[in-house]
Amino acid sequence: MKREYLCEWILVFVVFIIVNIPVLALNNGLALTPPMGWLSWERFRCNVDCKKYPKDCISEELFIEMADRIVSDGFKDAGYEYINIDDCWMKQEREPDGRLEPDPERFPHGIKFLADYMHSKGLKLGIYQDFGTYTCMGYPGIVNYMEQDAKTFAEWGVDMLKLDGCHSHPKDMDKGYILMGNHLNHTGHRMVYSCSWPFYQLHIGMEPNYALISKHCNLWRNFDDIQDSWDSIQKIIDFYGDNQEVMAPHAGPGHWNDPDMIIIGNYGLSYDQAKAQMAVWAVLAAPLLMSNDLRNLHAEFKDILQNKGVIAVNQDPLGIQGKRIFKKERIEIWRKPITPIIHGYHSFALLFLNRRTDGTPTQVKTAANELGLLNPSGYHVVDLFDGGDYGIVAPADHLSVMVNPTGVTIVKATALK
Ligand SMILES: *[C@@H]1O[C@H](CO)[C@@H](O)[C@H](O)[C@H]1NC(C)=O
């Protein structure tokens, strides 16, 4: 009798504890639209030889020079804000008390100095760590130091953390990434939290729990690192199209799928391919983190990166990830619902992607109602890259666009009253 009573009491107590655990779901108020900025990895990698490559090595000078360009060349006005350090910023070992420090030769003034510098320019600083024993390039990882590193980043005034996943067990990530998020939260200093959690799980054949991930991360990588080629861009586009029913529902204000950096202005993409990356990333509501050399950027690439209409599609407040709605003979159509919504009808960004290489633009002609343009009052359709005006398109009309080989045409169809 007594025993049973005790059991019951324990049960009540357990239930009490469970329902009273504070919900530490990610609710940091950050990244309500996809974060925009610059990240060192794709373009500058792990170049630590500042004697031989003073302008290209991972050093405080590199981040300061990029920040200065972001401000002076119009990127900040276009919305780019985060200046993010990737791997290879640390000393090879932690301090005797466990604290992380940057390499003293390449970051002589320390990370707090860099964060203060960014803040003085109206920008933000991001940093990189790894969920495992080491970072991908062999610097000290976060294992056993989660709480300390969270505090250190907060003390430095860092605004964003990319937590990579090399040298770790992806099965530990469902618990570990949440734990680190909680440590970040407990610092009281708000930081955008970028996770590599689903990528490493997919890599070993696990199915990521996107509902859980989107509760605990502001953005997350799903697929391979981007490389400097059209081939790499196409693989990412295919992955996002083929897996859109699984991934897209979890994107929204504060939580985004991250197809990796913008590589426009580097060596690998033609002018049309660069427009294609910008437009597809906009339609995917992807973070726009450029990895390029802003000190050596052709004007035509700068114009693509600063295209107001395409950026507005990416930054649309609804935060809906666009989807591929048509794919045939190497022509694809992607569609992202955006504002304004008129009488219940969304406006749309419509992206026509031509992956053919047969040397001349292809005409793509579609019935407006098949594109989802169902508003009886019609839509005003405008090309976002060349400003071309298609006039008013009603559901019974057709929309016909020309699309360059390995390129895109992206239009905005604004629902009319
Ligand atoms: C911590 O989490 C709580 C609960 O979700 C949230 O209200 C708060 O803004 C978060 N604080 C930081 C610093 O992220």
The ligand as an SDF file (V2000), in Angstrom:
LIG
                    3D

 14 14  0  0  0  0  0  0  0  0999 V2000
   16.7940   32.4090  -24.7360 C   0  0  0  0  0  0  0  0  0  0  0  0
   15.6050   31.6460  -24.9200 O   0  0  0  0  0  0  0  0  0  0  0  0
   14.4200   32.3110  -24.4880 C   0  0  0  0  0  0  0  0  0  0  0  0
   13.2790   31.3140  -24.5660 C   0  0  0  0  0  0  0  0  0  0  0  0
   13.1080   30.8550  -25.8730 O   0  0  0  0  0  0  0  0  0  0  0  0
   14.2190   33.5500  -25.3430 C   0  0  0  0  0  0  0  0  0  0  0  0
   13.0740   34.2330  -24.9410 O   0  0  0  0  0  0  0  0  0  0  0  0
   15.4430   34.4340  -25.2130 C   0  0  0  0  0  0  0  0  0  0  0  0
   15.3130   35.5490  -26.1000 O   0  0  0  0  0  0  0  0  0  0  0  0
   16.7190   33.6810  -25.5640 C   0  0  0  0  0  0  0  0  0  0  0  0
   17.8780   34.5180  -25.2610 N   0  0  0  0  0  0  0  0  0  0  0  0
   18.9630   34.5710  -26.0550 C   0  0  0  0  0  0  0  0  0  0  0  0
   20.0440   35.4350  -25.5580 C   0  0  0  0  0  0  0  0  0  0  0  0
   19.0980   33.9410  -27.0770 O   0  0  0  0  0  0  0  0  0  0  0  0
  1  2  1  0
  1 10  1  0
  2  3  1  0
  3  4  1  0
  3  6  1  0
  4  5  1  0
  6  7  1  0
  6  8  1  0
  8  9  1  0
  8 10  1  0
 10 11  1  0
 11 12  1  0
 12 13  1  0
 12 14  2  0
M  END
$$$$
